[in-house]
Amino acid sequence: MADSLLVGAFEVDIIPKVGTLLAGGIYPRVSKGVHDPLTAKSIVLESKRERLAYIILDLCVLTRREGDKIVEKASELTGIPPQNIIWATSHTHSGPYTMPFFGSTEEEVVDKEWLSSLPEKAANCVVEADKRKIPAKWSFVRGYNYMLPLNRRLRFKDGRELNNWLIDRGEEAQCVGTAGPVDPEIGILTFEDMDGNLIAVLFNFALHLTTHFGEEFSADYPAVVARRIREKFGEQVITLYMPGAMGDINTYRSMEETGNMLADSIIPKIEARKPRDEAPVLKAMKSEIVVPYRDLYQDQEERIRASQWPEDVQEVFRKELEIMRKEGITEGETIVSVWRIGEIAFAGLPGELFVEWGLKIKQESPFPWTFPIELCCDYQGYLVTEKAWKAGGYESLIARSAKPSPEGVKMMIDKVMEMLIKLQ
């Protein structure tokens, strides 16, 4: 078996009780039901005596404090080295709080009993995936979708950048286009048994999970993609989303429309796949890094007003600034990660990565194919560019959802690029 690829996948339910508050908006919403399940999904790969696990959780965000518990428990139970266990959150805006946001406290918004149960559930998901490993073939294909992603920031003649949901609040300068690009590429890896039955599908795409945003729990558009893949290839298939650099990328389309359009781009590529028998090289690395935060003591009033949020939301950001100043934390220790499956590399960043950074990673990576994964192994908030910081807008305010300075983000990117070189 040393020269074979072994693959196992599993998923578990992680839905809290109905009534738990939903994260993803400025203000909490009370959940009133379940639109579709929230899950933790895991895939474990073994090749050339190396094992690698990837976990995706249907949550808005998760801090390293909780994520490390998952990794430690999964490693203890399976023997997979901690550096080879990678997790990310999907960033659904219809899941429970795992930390306080926008002026709230942990006591007000987090279901601590549910949160305390999460690490064991996610770790056991890895255990079960590891138990289910069987000889497998794999393939790598790509698709594109140009119709879904929109850069949600608009640039104005006076140099400001505003979010597209805030542009009708009295701006005086002329709009001169979108502030940045999009990334239409869909990276797709498939794994199948020796008879050609799909075991798992991984897909990477850069688009915010805000297409549901209702009063029910929902995994958002990846749930539609997963459903469509099962309808086509069988109920045994587990589809794992790998969130791309989508910090500034939204869509105006609904959850069903988004998921179906994405599935229509993915399924024909899966059908045309050419499975490989050779066992791929598996390798992963993680590095701790200390990054500077945004200047808490620079006057932020003009920046808050220029964002054009309504006055009640401006007050929320004033409160956030007050909370952060009281904490007095000017830098943060976080983690960046890279891993490879054959000639395909992945770069994990601990926050909502602007698409410009994701495209830079793709362009400058020494691997022929590289896919950024945001919200990976920690949560530090929006990871903006220097240009976006200077131009303002929602993501360039100071809040617990937006901590690293542009210099800090560049340090993360530089570290990831250094690690990708070593990963070869």
C-alpha positions in Angstrom: 0.0 0.0 0.0 3.0 2.3 0.3 2.8 3.1 -3.4 -0.9 3.6 -3.5 -3.2 6.5 -2.7 -5.7 5.9 0.1 -8.6 8.2 0.6 -11.4 8.4 3.2 -14.0 11.0 3.8 -16.7 11.7 6.4 -19.2 14.3 7.6 -20.9 15.1 10.8 -23.8 17.4 11.9 -22.7 20.4 13.9 -26.1 22.3 14.0 -26.8 24.0 17.4 -30.3 24.1 18.8 -32.8 26.4 17.0 -32.9 29.7 18.8 -29.2 30.1 18.8 -28.1 33.4 17.4 -26.9 33.6 13.8 -23.6 35.4 13.0 -22.7 37.2 9.8 -24.5 40.5 10.1 -23.9 43.7 12.1 -26.7 42.6 14.4 -27.5 39.1 15.7 -30.5 37.2 14.2 -32.4 34.6 16.2 -32.4 31.2 14.3 -35.9 30.0 13.6 -35.2 26.7 11.8 -32.8 24.7 9.6 -32.8 25.5 5.9 -30.0 22.9 5.3 -27.6 21.2 7.6 -24.4 22.7 9.0 -21.6 20.1 8.9 -18.0 19.4 9.5 -16.5 17.5 6.6 -13.1 15.8 6.5 -11.0 14.1 3.9 -7.9 12.1 4.8 -5.3 11.2 2.2 -2.4 8.8 2.6 0.3 8.5 0.0 4.0 7.4 0.2 3.5 6.9 4.0 2.4 10.5 4.6 -1.1 11.3 5.8 -2.9 14.7 5.2 -6.3 15.7 6.6 -8.4 18.7 5.5 -11.5 19.8 7.5 -14.1 22.3 6.4 -16.6 23.6 9.0 -19.9 25.3 8.1 -19.2 28.3 10.3 -18.7 32.0 9.7 -15.3 32.0 11.5 -13.4 30.1 14.2 -10.5 31.3 16.3 -7.2 29.4 16.6 -8.1 28.7 20.3 -10.9 26.4 19.2 -9.3 25.2 16.1 -6.2 24.0 17.9 -8.4 21.8 20.1 -9.7 20.1 16.9 -6.1 19.6 15.6 -4.7 18.3 18.9 -7.6 15.9 19.5 -7.6 14.6 15.9 -3.8 14.1 16.0 -4.0 12.3 19.3 -6.7 9.9 18.0 -5.2 9.2 14.5 -1.5 9.8 14.8 -1.6 12.3 11.9 1.0 15.1 12.7 -0.6 18.4 13.7 1.1 20.2 10.9 -0.7 17.8 8.4 -4.2 18.6 9.8 -5.6 21.7 8.1 -9.0 23.3 8.8 -11.0 26.2 7.5 -14.4 27.7 7.9 -16.7 28.1 4.9 -17.7 31.6 6.1 -21.5 31.0 5.9 -23.3 34.0 7.2 -26.1 31.7 8.4 -24.3 29.8 11.2 -23.8 30.3 14.9 -21.4 32.8 16.6 -18.1 31.3 17.7 -16.8 34.7 19.0 -18.3 38.2 19.7 -18.5 40.8 16.9 -19.7 44.3 16.4 -20.0 45.5 20.0 -21.3 42.3 21.4 -19.8 40.2 24.2 -19.2 36.5 24.3 -21.8 36.0 27.0 -24.4 37.8 24.8 -23.9 35.9 21.5 -22.0 32.6 21.9 -23.6 29.3 22.8 -20.7 28.1 25.0 -22.1 24.6 25.5 -22.4 24.0 21.8 -19.0 25.5 21.1 -17.3 23.3 23.7 -18.7 20.3 21.9 -17.4 21.3 18.5 -13.7 20.2 18.8 -14.6 16.6 19.7 -17.2 16.4 16.8 -14.7 17.8 14.3 -11.9 15.6 15.5 -14.1 12.5 15.4 -14.9 13.4 11.8 -11.2 13.1 11.0 -11.0 9.8 12.9 -13.9 8.4 10.8 -12.5 9.6 7.6 -9.2 8.0 8.4 -10.9 4.7 9.2 -12.7 4.7 5.9 -9.5 5.0 3.7 -9.5 2.8 0.7 -7.3 2.6 -2.5 -8.2 5.4 -4.8 -7.5 7.3 -8.0 -7.5 11.1 -8.2 -7.8 13.8 -10.8 -7.4 17.6 -11.0 -9.6 19.7 -13.2 -10.6 23.4 -13.4 -13.7 25.3 -14.3 -14.5 29.0 -14.6 -17.5 31.1 -13.7 -17.5 34.7 -14.8 -21.2 35.4 -14.1 -21.2 35.1 -10.3 -18.4 37.0 -8.6 -18.5 40.8 -8.3 -15.9 43.0 -6.6 -18.0 44.5 -3.9 -15.9 47.7 -3.6 -16.4 50.7 -5.9 -13.8 53.4 -6.5 -14.7 57.1 -6.7 -13.0 60.0 -8.4 -11.9 61.4 -5.0 -9.9 58.3 -4.2 -12.5 56.7 -1.8 -13.6 53.1 -2.1 -17.1 52.3 -0.9 -19.0 49.0 -0.5 -21.7 48.4 -3.1 -24.4 48.1 -0.5 -23.5 51.6 0.9 -23.2 53.7 -2.3 -26.6 55.4 -2.2 -26.0 57.4 1.0 -24.9 60.7 -0.4 -21.5 60.2 -2.0 -20.6 63.3 -4.0 -17.8 62.0 -6.3 -18.3 60.1 -9.5 -17.8 56.4 -9.6 -14.9 55.3 -11.7 -15.3 51.6 -11.6 -14.8 48.6 -9.4 -11.9 48.9 -7.0 -10.4 45.5 -7.8 -10.7 42.3 -9.9 -12.4 39.0 -9.3 -11.1 35.4 -9.6 -13.4 33.3 -11.8 -11.3 30.1 -11.6 -12.7 27.0 -9.9 -10.1 24.5 -8.7 -11.5 20.9 -8.5 -9.9 17.7 -7.2 -11.8 14.4 -7.3 -11.1 11.1 -5.6 -12.7 7.8 -6.6 -12.4 4.2 -5.7 -10.8 1.7 -8.1 -14.2 1.0 -9.8 -14.7 4.7 -10.6 -17.2 5.6 -7.9 -16.5 9.1 -6.5 -15.5 9.3 -2.8 -15.0 13.0 -2.5 -14.8 16.2 -4.4 -12.8 19.3 -3.3 -13.5 22.6 -4.9 -12.0 26.1 -4.5 -13.9 29.3 -5.4 -13.6 32.9 -4.3 -17.1 34.1 -3.5 -18.6 35.3 -0.1 -21.2 33.0 1.5 -23.9 35.6 1.8 -26.5 34.2 -0.6 -28.7 32.8 2.0 -28.6 35.2 5.0 -32.0 34.4 6.3 -33.3 33.3 9.8 -32.5 29.7 9.4 -29.2 27.7 9.7 -27.7 27.2 6.2 -24.4 26.2 4.7 -25.2 28.5 1.8 -24.4 27.8 -1.8 -21.8 25.0 -1.2 -24.7 23.0 0.1 -26.5 23.3 -3.3 -23.3 22.3 -5.1 -22.9 19.3 -2.8 -26.5 18.3 -3.4 -26.2 18.5 -7.2 -23.0 16.4 -7.1 -24.7 13.7 -5.1 -27.7 13.7 -7.5 -25.3 13.2 -10.4 -22.6 10.9 -8.9 -24.2 9.2 -5.9 -25.1 9.7 -2.3 -21.7 8.4 -1.2 -19.9 11.5 -2.5 -18.7 14.1 0.1 -18.1 17.5 -1.3 -15.7 19.8 0.6 -15.5 23.5 -0.1 -12.2 25.3 0.0 -12.9 29.0 0.5 -10.9 31.1 -1.9 -9.7 34.7 -1.6 -13.2 36.3 -1.3 -12.7 39.1 1.2 -14.0 41.7 -1.3 -16.0 39.4 -3.6 -19.8 39.0 -3.4 -22.7 38.2 -5.8 -26.2 39.5 -6.1 -27.7 36.1 -6.9 -29.7 33.9 -4.6 -28.3 30.8 -2.9 -30.1 28.4 -5.2 -29.1 30.3 -8.3 -25.5 30.6 -7.2 -25.1 27.0 -6.2 -26.8 25.7 -9.4 -24.6 28.0 -11.6 -21.5 26.8 -9.8 -22.6 23.2 -10.1 -23.2 23.7 -13.8 -19.6 24.8 -14.1 -18.2 22.0 -12.0 -20.1 18.9 -13.0 -19.1 18.8 -16.7 -15.4 19.1 -15.6 -15.8 16.2 -13.2 -17.4 14.1 -15.9 -14.5 14.8 -18.2 -11.8 14.0 -15.6 -8.9 11.6 -16.3 -8.2 9.7 -13.1 -4.6 9.1 -12.2 -3.3 5.8 -10.7 0.0 7.2 -9.3 0.2 8.2 -5.7 0.8 11.9 -5.3 3.3 13.6 -3.1 1.7 14.9 0.1 3.3 17.5 2.3 2.2 20.3 4.7 3.8 23.0 6.7 2.6 25.5 9.3 4.4 28.6 10.7 3.5 30.9 13.5 3.9 34.6 12.8 3.4 37.7 14.8 1.8 40.5 12.8 1.2 44.2 13.7 -2.4 45.4 14.0 -4.0 48.6 12.7 -3.2 51.7 14.7 -5.8 51.8 17.5 -4.9 55.3 18.5 -5.1 57.2 15.2 -8.3 59.2 15.0 -10.9 57.0 13.2 -13.9 59.3 13.2 -13.5 60.6 9.6 -12.9 57.1 8.4 -16.0 55.8 10.1 -18.2 58.5 8.7 -16.7 58.2 5.2 -17.7 54.5 5.1 -21.3 55.7 4.7 -22.8 53.2 7.1 -26.0 54.6 8.7 -25.5 56.3 12.0 -26.6 53.3 14.2 -23.9 51.1 12.5 -21.3 53.9 12.8 -22.0 53.7 16.6 -21.3 50.0 16.5 -17.8 50.7 15.0 -17.1 53.4 17.5 -17.9 50.8 20.2 -15.6 48.3 18.5 -12.8 50.8 18.5 -13.4 51.4 22.2 -13.4 47.7 23.0 -10.1 47.2 21.2 -8.5 50.3 22.8 -9.4 48.9 26.2 -7.8 45.6 25.3 -4.7 47.5 24.1 -3.5 44.7 21.8 -1.3 46.0 19.1 -0.1 42.8 17.5 -1.3 39.2 17.2 0.3 35.8 17.0 -1.4 33.7 14.3 -0.6 30.9 11.9 -0.1 30.5 8.1 0.0 27.1 6.3 0.8 25.5 3.0 0.3 22.0 1.7 0.4 20.1 -1.5 -1.3 17.2 -3.3 1.0 16.3 -6.1 1.7 19.4 -8.2 -1.2 21.3 -6.7 -0.4 23.6 -3.8 -2.6 25.4 -1.3 -1.9 28.4 0.8 -3.9 29.0 4.0 -4.3 32.5 5.4 -6.0 33.2 8.8 -8.7 35.8 7.7 -10.8 37.2 4.9 -8.3 37.5 2.2 -8.8 40.2 -0.5 -8.8 38.7 -4.0 -5.8 40.8 -5.0 -3.7 38.9 -2.6 -5.0 35.6 -3.7 -4.2 36.4 -7.4 -0.7 37.4 -6.3 -0.2 34.1 -4.6 -1.3 32.3 -7.7 0.9 34.4 -9.9 4.1 34.1 -7.9 3.9 30.6 -6.5 6.6 28.2 -7.7 3.9 25.5 -8.2 2.1 25.3 -11.5 -1.3 25.3 -9.7 -1.8 27.1 -6.4 -5.1 27.9 -4.6 -5.4 30.3 -1.7 -7.6 29.1 1.2 -8.9 31.9 3.5 -10.2 31.6 7.1 -7.7 28.8 7.6 -6.4 27.6 11.0 -7.3 31.0 12.7 -9.4 34.1 12.4 -7.7 37.6 12.3 -10.4 39.5 10.3 -10.1 41.2 7.0 -6.7 40.9 5.2 -6.8 44.1 3.1 -4.3 45.6 0.6 -2.5 48.8 1.2 -4.6 50.5 -1.5 -7.8 49.4 0.2 -6.6 50.6 3.6 -5.8 54.1 2.2 -9.1 54.3 0.3 -11.3 53.3 3.3 -14.6 51.4 3.3 -16.1 48.8 5.6 -13.2 46.3 5.6 -10.7 49.2 6.3 -12.3 50.2 9.6 -10.9 48.9 12.9 -12.8 46.2 14.6 -12.4 42.7 15.9 -13.4 41.6 12.4 -10.6 43.7 10.9 -7.4 43.7 12.9 -4.1 43.2 10.9 -2.5 46.2 9.4 -1.6 46.2 5.7 2.0 45.6 6.7 0.9 42.7 8.8 -1.0 41.2 5.9 2.1 41.5 3.7 4.1 39.7 6.3 1.7 36.8 6.1 1.8 36.7 2.3 5.6 36.9 2.3 5.8 34.0 4.8 3.4 31.9 2.7 5.5 32.5 -0.4 8.7 31.5 1.4 6.9 28.3 2.6 5.7 27.4 -0.8 9.3 27.5 -2.1 10.3 25.1 0.7 7.3 22.9 0.0 8.6 21.9 -3.4 
